[in-house]
Amino acid sequence: MDQKISVKIAGGTYNLTAHTPEQEQLYRLAAEVINKRFATYTRSHPGKTTSDILSMVALNETVVRLGLQQDIDRYAGAEKQLEEDLARYLQDNSAQ
């Protein structure tokens, strides 16, 4: 169910196609987050161009995303280690 939607980001309108209602919701939420961050940077960096501010927004959001990905990777590694420890423990104790 493709749906044509429009989102506004930093005063510009962007036409997108959402393939699912969930994707539409994510597009709209992302635009809202970007606009909030844009407004914050606009207030704290007066005189900067829209392009400069959007670049700072993109950098900040990417840093957050990469940090979360690192957390996921670290937790996945810890989960794997716990599973191995549990399997070893169960194997060692099943022989008794």
Sequence and secondary structure as in RCSB ss.txt:
>XXXX:A:sequence
MDQKISVKIAGGTYNLTAHTPEQEQLYRLAAEVINKRFATYTRSHPGKTTSDILSMVALNETVVRLGLQQDIDRY
AGAEKQLEEDLARYLQDNSAQ
>XXXX:A:secstr
  EEEEEEETTEEEEEEESSHHHHHHHHHHHHHHHHHHHHHHHHSTT  HHHHHHHHHHHHHHHHHHHHHHHHHH
HHHHHHHHHHHHHHHHHHHT 
